[in-house]
Amino acid sequence: MYENFKKSMFNVVAQSLKDFKKDDQAKFRLKLGLIFAVLPFLSIIAGFILNWFLLKSAVIYITTFRKDLDYIIDDLILDYLQIGLVEVWPWVIFSFICLLIAGIILAQLMLRPFDEIADYCNEFLCAENKDATFDADFSSELRLLSNFSDWFFTTTETFRKSGVLTKIEVPNKYKKIHKPVFESMFFLNKSFYVAIVCILMGMIITIINFALFDAIIMVVNHILTDSKVFKDYLVNMAILQNDILYITIIVNIISYGIFLLYLYNKVATPAFGIFATMRSFISGRYASRVHLIGYKYVRNQTRVINRYLDYMEKEYSAKDD
């Protein structure tokens, strides 16, 4: 099972990188993957800039008492940039690749509830005796869509057996839903996923900040030749460096928190659209179809769902007295 999952995820990543120009789902996965991978660089850039300010203020302060060193300030700043970039660059590349893959996989997992419904509809339409069974995933992150889909397909199966589509009363718990609902399971699962990423990126950000701080130490060491003075000044700089580290980690956490809300909107709205269409159809409005503007990444799934609704209307609604 693990081997199949690993193989399927590899295929998803490969397809996203290969077909993003012609496949809306591949484009969606790659877009989310890129956003997921770029977010930590906001905090890394913030850390780089803050460390640069720390170095700049340190050099200016020190050279206030060493006027003879004014001429080398620009060279020292350039040394910091060069040393810092050399130290940071391998971590940046490694982080970007890992996060890009993780983001693409995350996007695919988000689409799974829609795929389950579309797979059932497709299996039903392709089966000669129409005996497909919908197995709802009750651990799904989109509980409203999964639970209602299970009830919807069970009800339509009853209609098929009777040969007649009849208007039916929707359960009360579904009647008053007129906008996307808060899916706690989605936030719980994705928060866990994002938390792991934040922890790992926090470690990498720490390494990067220490690398930048080492570059500062090397530069300042060129100026302060007195070992005792250098040691005392280093202690004070280390305190400021810890503050910079905390700031960059907090920026990273906030960035991913905002990203989590962005993710939720990407699935909650189309999930509600499909739910509302199914509710309308089962209530007797058999011309209802799923029409989602701006959500091309679920267009293939909604087309299959609409074909299922077309079939039900064509085969059974005419028999309704």
DODRENRO-288734 format. One record per residue (C-alpha): x, y, z. Coordinates in nm, 4 decimals. Layout:
<nodes>
NODE       c1       c2       c3
NODE        X        Y        Z
...
</nodes>
This chain:
<nodes>
NODE       c1       c2       c3
NODE   0.0000   0.0000   0.0000
NODE   0.2809   0.2370   0.0915
NODE   0.4595   0.1538  -0.2339
NODE   0.1456   0.2317  -0.4337
NODE   0.1011   0.5607  -0.2485
NODE   0.4642   0.6539  -0.3061
NODE   0.4375   0.5661  -0.6740
NODE   0.1147   0.7615  -0.7184
NODE   0.2605   1.0688  -0.5439
NODE   0.5697   1.0468  -0.7633
NODE   0.3448   1.0382  -1.0695
NODE   0.1468   1.3372  -0.9387
NODE   0.4642   1.5436  -0.8909
NODE   0.6023   1.4413  -1.2310
NODE   0.2735   1.5178  -1.4071
NODE   0.2429   1.8563  -1.2350
NODE   0.5857   1.9598  -1.3592
NODE   0.5295   1.8177  -1.7058
NODE   0.1686   1.9064  -1.7914
NODE   0.1048   2.2339  -1.6086
NODE   0.0656   2.4252  -1.9362
NODE  -0.2240   2.2131  -2.0621
NODE  -0.3759   2.0574  -1.7490
NODE  -0.5690   2.2811  -1.5064
NODE  -0.5223   2.0408  -1.2167
NODE  -0.1484   2.0151  -1.2810
NODE  -0.1335   2.3956  -1.2967
NODE  -0.3228   2.4182  -0.9670
NODE  -0.0904   2.1706  -0.7951
NODE   0.2202   2.3432  -0.9258
NODE   0.0887   2.6870  -0.8269
NODE   0.0179   2.5749  -0.4710
NODE   0.3520   2.3952  -0.4612
NODE   0.5361   2.7118  -0.5636
NODE   0.3491   2.9232  -0.3076
NODE   0.4201   2.6618  -0.0414
NODE   0.7886   2.6633  -0.1333
NODE   0.8291   3.0407  -0.1592
NODE   0.6611   3.1332   0.1721
NODE   0.9616   3.0526   0.3976
NODE   1.1802   3.2788   0.1873
NODE   0.9844   3.5760   0.3180
NODE   1.1264   3.5017   0.6618
NODE   1.4686   3.4107   0.5209
NODE   1.4856   3.7410   0.3336
NODE   1.3653   3.9204   0.6471
NODE   1.6418   3.7489   0.8451
NODE   1.9009   3.8400   0.5840
NODE   1.7960   4.2060   0.5884
NODE   1.7832   4.2238   0.9692
NODE   2.1280   4.0653   0.9931
NODE   2.2509   4.3164   0.7382
NODE   2.1172   4.6005   0.9534
NODE   2.2853   4.4432   1.2550
NODE   2.6161   4.4317   1.0732
NODE   2.5741   4.7819   0.9304
NODE   2.5001   4.9322   1.2717
NODE   2.7872   4.7370   1.4289
NODE   3.0380   4.8528   1.1682
NODE   2.9205   5.2143   1.1873
NODE   2.9376   5.2068   1.5675
NODE   3.2844   5.0550   1.5758
NODE   3.4280   5.2827   1.3095
NODE   3.3029   5.5820   1.5069
NODE   3.5945   5.5113   1.7358
NODE   3.8223   5.3930   1.4558
NODE   3.8158   5.6678   1.1945
NODE   4.1089   5.5044   1.0206
NODE   3.8778   5.2171   0.9116
NODE   3.6120   5.4249   0.7375
NODE   3.7468   5.3399   0.3959
NODE   3.6911   4.9637   0.4355
NODE   3.3258   4.9737   0.5482
NODE   3.1882   4.9056   0.1999
NODE   3.4322   4.6183   0.1498
NODE   3.3313   4.4645   0.4818
NODE   2.9621   4.4842   0.3949
NODE   3.0363   4.3209   0.0589
NODE   3.2284   4.0455   0.2382
NODE   2.9227   3.9771   0.4534
NODE   2.6988   3.9486   0.1486
NODE   2.9370   3.7120  -0.0259
NODE   3.0022   3.4919   0.2765
NODE   2.6334   3.4883   0.3717
NODE   2.5140   3.3928   0.0255
NODE   2.7692   3.1128  -0.0050
NODE   2.6633   2.9710   0.3323
NODE   2.2890   3.0084   0.2709
NODE   2.2540   2.9108  -0.0949
NODE   2.2710   2.5278  -0.0543
NODE   2.0050   2.5378   0.2184
NODE   1.7848   2.7607   0.0044
NODE   1.7957   2.5201  -0.2915
NODE   1.7375   2.2148  -0.0707
NODE   1.4437   2.3797   0.1076
NODE   1.2819   2.4979  -0.2151
NODE   1.2895   2.1539  -0.3784
NODE   1.1534   1.9743  -0.0696
NODE   0.8785   2.2296  -0.0128
NODE   0.7782   2.2320  -0.3791
NODE   0.7248   1.8552  -0.3707
NODE   0.5416   1.8763  -0.0359
NODE   0.3178   2.1548  -0.1706
NODE   0.2256   1.9589  -0.4843
NODE   0.1357   1.6536  -0.2744
NODE  -0.0683   1.8743  -0.0396
NODE  -0.2635   2.0128  -0.3357
NODE  -0.3381   1.6614  -0.4599
NODE  -0.4626   1.5536  -0.1171
NODE  -0.6943   1.8552  -0.1141
NODE  -0.8583   1.7372  -0.4370
NODE  -0.9202   1.3830  -0.3121
NODE  -1.2819   1.4385  -0.1883
NODE  -1.3760   1.5705  -0.5335
NODE  -1.1975   1.2799  -0.7030
NODE  -1.3907   1.0262  -0.4935
NODE  -1.7257   1.1644  -0.6045
NODE  -1.6184   1.1948  -0.9683
NODE  -1.4743   0.8413  -0.9662
NODE  -1.8036   0.7017  -0.8426
NODE  -2.0041   0.8929  -1.1039
NODE  -1.7692   0.7781  -1.3788
NODE  -1.7768   0.4178  -1.2579
NODE  -2.1559   0.4271  -1.2489
NODE  -2.1875   0.5729  -1.5988
NODE  -1.9431   0.3186  -1.7425
NODE  -2.1002   0.0158  -1.5719
NODE  -2.3447  -0.1749  -1.7902
NODE  -2.5749  -0.2782  -1.5045
NODE  -2.5253   0.0476  -1.3101
NODE  -2.4303  -0.1332  -0.9903
NODE  -2.1524   0.0998  -0.8737
NODE  -2.1422   0.1695  -0.5008
NODE  -2.0364   0.4956  -0.3413
NODE  -1.8123   0.4381  -0.0401
NODE  -1.7962   0.7655   0.1472
NODE  -1.4733   0.8482   0.3254
NODE  -1.6059   0.9539   0.6647
NODE  -1.2571   1.0607   0.7655
NODE  -1.2651   1.3149   0.4828
NODE  -1.1621   1.6699   0.5656
NODE  -1.4712   1.8036   0.3855
NODE  -1.7308   1.6396   0.6071
NODE  -2.0295   1.8287   0.4686
NODE  -1.9592   1.7222   0.1103
NODE  -1.8713   1.3612   0.1970
NODE  -2.1661   1.3055   0.4320
NODE  -2.4203   1.4645   0.2007
NODE  -2.2787   1.2823  -0.1032
NODE  -2.3227   0.9514   0.0776
NODE  -2.6872   1.0352   0.1524
NODE  -2.7430   1.1738  -0.1994
NODE  -2.6093   0.8699  -0.3854
NODE  -2.7879   0.6282  -0.1504
NODE  -3.1128   0.8127  -0.2192
NODE  -3.0640   0.8220  -0.5966
NODE  -2.9884   0.4505  -0.5896
NODE  -3.3284   0.3974  -0.4277
NODE  -3.4844   0.6058  -0.7031
NODE  -3.3171   0.3957  -0.9706
NODE  -3.4499   0.0780  -0.8176
NODE  -3.8023   0.2227  -0.8093
NODE  -3.7601   0.3589  -1.1610
NODE  -3.8843   0.7050  -1.0647
NODE  -3.7210   1.0302  -0.9563
NODE  -3.9385   1.1883  -0.6901
NODE  -3.9030   1.5066  -0.4937
NODE  -3.7709   1.4324  -0.1488
NODE  -3.7362   1.6302   0.1710
NODE  -3.3735   1.7116   0.2502
NODE  -3.2721   1.6415   0.6135
NODE  -3.3072   1.9489   0.8323
NODE  -2.9372   1.9687   0.9109
NODE  -2.8666   2.0446   0.5433
NODE  -3.1495   2.2914   0.4795
NODE  -3.0085   2.6043   0.6406
NODE  -2.6611   2.5835   0.4903
NODE  -2.6250   2.8725   0.2459
NODE  -2.2491   2.9280   0.2437
NODE  -1.9295   2.7272   0.2944
NODE  -1.9137   2.5868   0.6462
NODE  -1.6148   2.5782   0.8788
NODE  -1.4521   2.2367   0.8359
NODE  -1.2619   2.1703   1.1590
NODE  -1.1179   1.8437   1.0250
NODE  -0.9598   2.0283   0.7348
NODE  -0.7895   2.2774   0.9636
NODE  -0.6839   2.0037   1.2057
NODE  -0.5207   1.7871   0.9393
NODE  -0.3684   2.0702   0.7400
NODE  -0.2506   2.2478   1.0554
NODE  -0.0661   1.9313   1.1525
NODE   0.0881   1.9138   0.8046
NODE   0.1840   2.2819   0.8115
NODE   0.3122   2.2553   1.1700
NODE   0.5585   1.9855   1.0669
NODE   0.6763   2.2055   0.7800
NODE   0.7104   2.5048   1.0137
NODE   0.9182   2.3017   1.2583
NODE   1.1488   2.1757   0.9838
NODE   1.1735   2.5203   0.8273
NODE   1.2343   2.6686   1.1728
NODE   1.5379   2.4429   1.2011
NODE   1.6609   2.5442   0.8576
NODE   1.5936   2.9130   0.9276
NODE   1.7949   2.8756   1.2492
NODE   2.0836   2.7237   1.0552
NODE   2.0639   3.0013   0.7970
NODE   2.0558   3.2729   1.0625
NODE   2.3558   3.1222   1.2390
NODE   2.5363   3.1108   0.9054
NODE   2.4600   3.4797   0.8521
NODE   2.5676   3.5580   1.2082
NODE   2.8944   3.3738   1.1498
NODE   2.9474   3.5974   0.8497
NODE   2.8909   3.9006   1.0725
NODE   3.1398   3.7682   1.3282
NODE   3.4032   3.7192   1.0601
NODE   3.3539   4.0753   0.9362
NODE   3.3527   4.2343   1.2820
NODE   3.6598   4.0331   1.3755
NODE   3.8467   4.2231   1.1034
NODE   3.7787   4.5442   1.2929
NODE   3.8076   4.4429   1.6571
NODE   4.1511   4.3066   1.7138
NODE   4.1279   4.3230   2.0934
NODE   4.0034   3.9771   2.1953
NODE   3.8328   4.0927   2.5178
NODE   3.6501   4.3767   2.3463
NODE   3.5502   4.1411   2.0675
NODE   3.4167   3.8834   2.3162
NODE   3.2074   4.1408   2.5043
NODE   3.0698   4.2858   2.1837
NODE   2.9936   3.9373   2.0523
NODE   2.7786   3.8585   2.3573
NODE   2.5681   4.1699   2.2976
NODE   2.5316   4.0923   1.9267
NODE   2.4234   3.7368   2.0076
NODE   2.1322   3.8739   2.2104
NODE   2.0169   4.0782   1.9119
NODE   2.0680   3.7786   1.6861
NODE   1.8309   3.5700   1.8965
NODE   1.5667   3.8400   1.8551
NODE   1.6199   3.8294   1.4789
NODE   1.5804   3.4518   1.4845
NODE   1.2520   3.4749   1.6763
NODE   1.1217   3.7400   1.4351
NODE   1.1998   3.5286   1.1273
NODE   1.0378   3.2173   1.2755
NODE   0.7256   3.4144   1.3720
NODE   0.7065   3.5601   1.0197
NODE   0.7246   3.2051   0.8828
NODE   0.4437   3.0821   1.1112
NODE   0.2188   3.3781   1.0256
NODE   0.2837   3.3276   0.6530
NODE   0.1778   2.9632   0.6681
NODE  -0.1247   3.0539   0.8812
NODE  -0.2459   3.2895   0.6092
NODE  -0.1671   3.0216   0.3509
NODE  -0.3866   2.7757   0.5437
NODE  -0.6837   3.0110   0.5112
NODE  -0.6054   3.0492   0.1408
NODE  -0.6071   2.6692   0.1028
NODE  -0.9406   2.6373   0.2773
NODE  -1.1039   2.8865   0.0428
NODE  -0.9733   2.6884  -0.2540
NODE  -1.1686   2.3760  -0.1520
NODE  -1.4558   2.5081   0.0631
NODE  -1.6202   2.7101  -0.2129
NODE  -1.6281   2.4369  -0.4821
NODE  -1.7313   2.1819  -0.2163
NODE  -2.0260   2.4008  -0.1224
NODE  -2.1129   2.4496  -0.4911
NODE  -2.1326   2.0737  -0.5475
NODE  -2.3295   2.0231  -0.2245
NODE  -2.5789   2.2978  -0.3158
NODE  -2.6324   2.1489  -0.6629
NODE  -2.6936   1.8011  -0.5233
NODE  -2.9353   1.9426  -0.2655
NODE  -3.1239   2.1336  -0.5325
NODE  -3.1413   1.8272  -0.7596
NODE  -3.2694   1.5923  -0.4925
NODE  -3.5300   1.8534  -0.3933
NODE  -3.6904   1.8291  -0.7359
NODE  -3.5028   2.0854  -0.9441
NODE  -3.3655   1.8287  -1.1866
NODE  -3.2121   2.0844  -1.4226
NODE  -2.9605   2.1832  -1.1549
NODE  -2.5966   2.1433  -1.2590
NODE  -2.2630   2.2325  -1.1071
NODE  -2.1280   2.5614  -1.2459
NODE  -1.8149   2.6888  -1.0732
NODE  -1.6532   3.0025  -1.2129
NODE  -1.2856   3.0424  -1.1353
NODE  -1.2268   2.6870  -1.0136
NODE  -1.0889   2.5204  -1.3238
NODE  -0.8891   2.2692  -1.1204
NODE  -1.2110   2.0792  -1.0369
NODE  -1.3669   2.1197  -1.3817
NODE  -1.3023   1.7570  -1.4813
NODE  -1.4736   1.6348  -1.1652
NODE  -1.7741   1.8654  -1.2031
NODE  -1.8202   1.7613  -1.5640
NODE  -1.8449   1.3966  -1.4590
NODE  -2.0897   1.4885  -1.1814
NODE  -2.2999   1.6814  -1.4338
NODE  -2.3032   1.3812  -1.6675
NODE  -2.4347   1.1716  -1.3802
NODE  -2.7094   1.4279  -1.3150
NODE  -2.7870   1.4381  -1.6889
NODE  -2.8308   1.0612  -1.6881
NODE  -3.0553   1.0646  -1.3821
NODE  -3.2747   1.3391  -1.5261
NODE  -3.2995   1.1782  -1.8688
NODE  -3.3675   0.8259  -1.7481
NODE  -3.5932   0.8850  -1.4505
NODE  -3.7421   1.2339  -1.4265
NODE  -3.9744   1.1737  -1.7255
NODE  -4.1313   0.8868  -1.5308
NODE  -4.2156   1.1066  -1.2376
NODE  -4.5858   1.1693  -1.2135
</nodes>
